[in-house]
Amino acid sequence: MADTTIPGPRRLPDIKSDYAAMTQRKRMYSGVLLILFVALLAAGFDLADERNAGGFFDGLPKLFEFPSELVVEAVQKISSLPGNLARYLPALIETLNIAAVSTLVGASAAIVLSLLSTRGLARWPQLIPIFRRMMDTMRAIPEIVIALVLIFVLGGGPVPAMIAIAIHTAGALGKQFSEVTENADLKPVEGLASVGASWLQRMWVGVLPQVAPNYLSYALMRFEINVRASAILGFVGAGGIGAELRVAISWGTGRYDAAAAIFLLLFLAIIAIDQVSSHYRDRLVKGH
């Protein structure tokens, strides 16, 4: 006959000893994982150092040589700074245009993808996993990889950079937009559906007004990221101020004053964009 007795309450010392044993096991597992992580990191670093031309430790003492030479030459040629700023300002504007267009195109695609991949709102619920995997793929591939492929196909210039950043932006913003959309109130959507509104009308009238402030906030934040990305892509031939910076640095000593002016332009532009977008994000989200 099976034992049907109900076990009595556990004593406090037993609970404490069990908790102490569980904590000790967790610490042991964490310690093992930490040791494994450090070992893998050391092995990877050693391999990377072997493959690095010249070796990491051999080049470490020279780490501050370039910044010091750049600053010294920029100070010596301080009179040429205004002319260099005016000379490279159009390249900065081109970089900002690349970031703005790619953000607009990517955000527009992200809105469509987020609405099509949100449960309860999707036009074709059976295709939700497909749209979600599309967004995963878009944001998983770095912009520079997409840009290199497009430059090989389309040639150098701002268009490959714009397309590459827009694709990555669509995937990144699509994920954020879908999380915002999942928290939208469905009552307006249900009310519109009851009077025969189409799916597009339900999204336009019932959903987008609710989520528009958060959409705009995320899009402004992404614009800041895309400015940096478009400047980096200039190094691989995608135009903008990054291309000018690559040329100035490649010339070496004698052109470091131009590189310093470009660095200053980028710094001032990013600071200004960050301050302005932060201000408007606060107004959109908090309403003041």
MOKA-V143035 format. One line per field, one symbol per residue. phi: phi as a letter, one per 20 degrees, with the letter a starting at -180 (. if undefined). psi: psi as a letter, one per 30 degrees, with the letter a starting at -180 (. if undefined). A space follows every 10 residues. Layout:
phi->???
psi->???
This chain:
phi->.fedfeffff ffffffffff ffffffffff ffffffffff ffffffffff effnnfffef fegdffgfff ffffffdffe fgfffffefg fffffffgff ffffffffff ffffffdefn cffcgfeggf fffffgffef efgfffffff ffeenfpffg fffffffffg fffgffffff ffeffeffff ffffdnffff ffffeedggf dggfgfffff fffgffffff fffffdnenn ffffffffff fmgocfffff ffgfffffff ffffffffff ffffeenb
psi->kkjgkkklkk leeeeeeeee eeeeeeeeee eeeeeeeeee eeeeeeeeee fkjfkefefe fgegeeeeee eeeeeehfff eeeeeeegee eeeeeeeeee eeeeeeeeee eeeeefgkkf fkejefgeee eeeeeeeeff kleeeeeeee eeeflllfee eeeeeeeeee eeeeeeeeee efgkkfeeee eeefggklee eeeeefeefe feeeeeeeee eeeeefeeee eefffgggaa feeeeeeeef fakfgfeeee eeeeeeeeee eeeeeeeeef eeeeefg.
